[in-house]
Amino acid sequence: MGYALKGGFSNLRSMQMDALEEMARSCFGYGRWEAPYWFIGLEEGMSGTLEDRIEAWRLLGSSTGLTDCRDFHHKIKDFKWHCKGAELQRTWRVLILLLLSHQGIASDKENIRKEQIRDYQCTRLGRSDGEIALIELFGLPAKDLKAGLAQRQLHFSQKTLDSIYVQRRDAIHGKIRRHKPSFVVMYGADGRKHFEILAGRDLKAWDIFKRGNTVMTFIPHPTSHGVTDERWMKHALDWEYATHADEPR
């Protein structure tokens, strides 16, 4: 494509901005919409170059909005998350821990649990035939929340940003109604106002409630300081109570 996007969003021109806005609106994350477990965050962390990410998404996921997590990262030549002895990605680690804990298979021994998480990350997380959909409220990656905010404000007007968020919230809400996932986990305080619209109610950390047959929960960001594995594991077990409840907890 020839976009001058190496390392970030600087010096963008019309063609590059069209590609950025297309991805911001239509790139939703990894996995498949039919997956029973959905994890929804604000935006993905940055790895690889943005040029490579746009090309990989257009090749692998532009038709559905979701790509296969391992295939995508291999395409952008970022192999560290899906290899022997893979580095654990901080956000994914907790999301996998929640899932394995809910399923009752997370070990109570930390060293064994770590390898369970590593194996899941490498082989099953966000796969096109898997049980998890990793979904983002915004379609572009960012190094961190501060950088993401600065980049959005620099390259999109507030009117365009509002339009993107509304379009994506409506799309995610429609997908929830259509596919009826068993569990929807929304994480990160910075996305609260968007999650409250999706949920149709006010939210506070650790809320668990039902919408139809879908259990929904709002949790701190997985990288939040001071939250132990034991706290995450307890919360995952609490999902089961909501499965059989008709009213919010």
N, C-alpha and C positions, 0 to 999 in steps of 0.2 A: 504493500500500500504506500510505502514511502513516507509515512507520517513521522514528523520529528518529535516523537513522544518519549524518547529514551529517558528514563529516570523520572518522568513526571508530566506535568501539565503545562510547562512553560512554552511561550512563543507559538501558541496555537492559532491557526487560521481557519478559514471557512470550512474546508473539507475535513480537517481534523475535528472541528467542533461538531460537525454533523455526525461523525462517527462516535464522538463522546456522548452526544445527546441520545443517539440511538441506543447505545449500551446502557446509559443511565436510566432510560425508560424501560428497556426490554430484557436486560440481563438480570435474572432473579436468583441465580445461585446454582446449586448442585443437587443431583438426585432425580427424583421423578415425582410428579404431582400426585400420583396414586399411592405414595408411601404412607404408611400409618403414623409415622412420627415426623412432625415438622418442628424445626427450630428456626425462629425468625429473629434476626439481629438487625442492627442499623445499617452497617456496611461491612464489606469484607476487608481484611487486611491486605496490604500490598506485597506482592512478590512478583518476580519477573519484570518485564517492561510492559508498559501500557500498550505499546504497539503490538507486542506478541499476544497480549491478553485479548485485544479486540479481534485480532485475526483468529485466535483459537475459539473465541465465543461464536464468531460468525460461522466458522466451520462446524462446530460441534453442537451448538445450543440455540442458535437464533430462531429455529423453528418452534421450539417449545418454551424457551426462556430459561431452561435448566440444562446443565451439561453434566457429564460424568466427571466426578471430582478428580479421580486419578488420571483419566485420559486428558483432562484439561491441563493439569499441572505438568504432565509429561510433554504435552504439546508446547508449553511455554518454557520447557527445559528446566523446570523446578522439580527436581527429583527427591528432595530431602524429606518430604512427608510420606513418600511411598516407596521405600526401599528397605533392605535389611538393616536393622538397627536404626530405623527412622527416628528423627527428632520429633518429639511430641509437640504439636501445635497447641498453644496455651488455651485458646478458646475451644477448639475441638476436643481437647482432653476432657474438659468438664462435661461437655455435651455427651460424649461417649460414656463417661462415668454415670451420668444421669440415666441414660438408656439401659446400660448393663445392670445398674442397681434396680431400676424398675422391673427389669426382667428376672431379677433374682440370681444373676450369675456373676456379679462383681465379687471378687475375692475380698475377704476381710484382711488379707495379708498384702501389705503395700507393694512389695516387690512383684508378687504374682499379678496383682491388679494393674500395675504399670505395664506389664507385658500384654495383658488382655487388651488394654486400651491401645497399645502400639499396634497390635495385630489388627484390631478393628479399623483403626485409622488407615493402615496400609491397604487393607483388602476389601473393606465393606462400606466405609463412610461415604455418603453422598454418591453412591454408584447408581447408574441408570437402571439397574434391576434390584436396587436395595430397599431397605425399610426406612431410610431417613431421607428427608428433603431438607437441605440447608438453604434457607431463603433470606434475602436481604431487603430492607426497605428502600435502599438506594443502590443503583446498579454499578457504580464505580468503586474501585478499591481505594483505600487510603492507608497511609502508614500508621496513623492513629486518629483519634477523634478530632483533635485540634487541627491536624493537617487536613482532614476531610472537610471540616467546616470552612477553613480558609480557601480550599480549592473550589468548593461549591460556590462560595460567595464571589470568587474571582472570575469564574468562567460562566456562571449562569445568573441571570437576573432573578430577583425574588419571585417575579411572576412565573418564570419558567420553572423554578424550583418547586413552587406551590403546585404547578400543573403536573410535574413529574410525580410528586408524592401522592397527589390525589389519584392520578392514573394507576400508580402501583398499588396503593391501598385498595382501590376498587377491584383491581385484578386479583390481588391476594384474597380479598373477601369473597369474590366470586369463585375462586378455586376452592376455598374452604367449603362453601355451600355445595359445590358440585361434587367434590371428592370425599368430603366428610372424613378427614383424618381422625384417627383415634385420639391423638394427643397433639396439641399445639403449644410449644414452649416459646414465649416471647422474652427476650433478655436485653437488659441494658436500660438504665434510667434515662439516657439521652433519647431513647425512642419512645418514651412513655406516652406522649400525646398522640402519636400515631397508633400505638398499641391500644390505647383506650378507645379510639375510633373503631379499630378492628373488633375489639371485645364488646363494644357497646355499653361500657361501664367504666367507672373510676377504678384505678388500679393502685395497689400498694405492693411492695416487695413480698414475695412468697405467696401471693394470692393463688388459690386453686378454685376453679369453678367450671360449670358445664354450660355449653351452648349446644342444644340438641343432644346428640350422642358424642360430641367432641369435648374432651377434657382440655381446658386451657389453663395456663399458669403464667405468671409474670415473675421473673427472677432477676436478681442483680446480674451484672455482666460476669461471665465466667472468670475473668481475670481480676475481679474485685478483691481488694486486699482484705485478708482476715477471715475469709470464708473457707472452712476446712472441708476436706473430702467427706468427713463424717456428716457435715451439715448438708452437703449436696446429696449424699446417699439417703439421708433421712427424708429429704424433700421428695426424692423420686419415689420412695415407698409410700409417701402420703398421696401420690396420684391415685393409688388404688381406691382410697376412700371416696374420692370424687367420682370414680367410675360408677359407683352404685348410688350416688346422691342425685337429687333433682334440684337442689338449691345450692347457691354459692356458699363456700365455707368462709 
